[in-house]
Amino acid sequence: MAPCLRIDRPTRQTLPVVVASPHSGRDYPDDLIARSALSALRLRSSEDSFVDEIFAGAPDCGAPLLQALFPRVYVDVNREPFELDQAMFADPLPAYVTTRNARIAAGLGTIARVVSNAEPIYSDKLTFAEAKERIQTYYDPYHRALAALIEETREQFGYCILLDCHSMPSGAVSQRGGKTGRVRPVDAVLGDCHATACDSLVTNEAERLLVDMGYAVQRNNPYAGGFVTRHYGRPSEGIHALQIELSRSVYMDEKRVERLPTITKLSQDMANLVRSVGRIGNPNAKLSQAAE
């Protein structure tokens, strides 16, 4: 079986940062293609295309980069291990499976029922055994790798900043700003679960840098952070998780799933973001000093 993930490590890790791209995988398994009624291009509509490339400079900055190589429509690692829609399965799901929440209702559980515009993915029902195999083969190794990178970083530096990197559909978010009050699309959304998953020092620095670069930025609306941000973000324990959503209009043609020339500048800007966030110092130490 082909590898399910890739870790690009720096020659020497010099920043207390781990960068992750959980939704940019584009190795579509044969069984998914065979069982889906959708074209390969339609399946890719849920993909955070090229986000791994946009953050590929992280190792040169001194931070490891974790990439899922499998697509999110096959297994979504930004969900709990077993968020499954009973309607997708031919057999009853075990009692420990979560079968009802907003994500499942939208068709976007650990095994997705639909792609981005609500088109059904499968032409027939799955079995729970298939779902369990996917979770054991793809989901579990990804999270083991991510947890290990976070712990290695925290042991080395005393804390860790996790940047969980995603993309959002063009025009998904807009804001009114400037002297004219003109509405403009938001280029980036920073999600820290409303300051519970990441110290504000980190989020503030990320926002400041992006705004200085000319990007329109918003916090926590409508993307406050998914499972990864909520699960790993424990500021009191020295783990700060920040979700970054980048508008696809900034760097790609969504209909063709093709890069635009602007992806080069965005990649350079994201490398600067990784460096800047990694150099702010330990937020936990600064909080301790403020309390004294």
Buried (B, 14 or more C-beta within 10 A) or exposed (E): EEEBBBBBBBEEBBBBBBBBBBBBBBEBBEEBEEBBEBEEEBBBBBBBBBBBBBBBBBBBBBBBBBBBBBBBBBBBBBBBBBBBBEEBBEEEBEEEBBBEEEBBEEBBBBBBBBBBEEBBBBEEEBEBEBBBEBBEBBBBBBBEBBEEBBEBBBEEBEBBBBBBBBBBBEEBBEBEEEEEEEEEBBBBBBBBBEBBBBBBBBBEBBBEBBEEBEBBBBBBEEBBBBBBBBBBBBBEEBBBBBBBBBBBBBBBEBEEBEBBEEBEEBBEBBBBBBBBBBBBEBBBEEEEEEEE
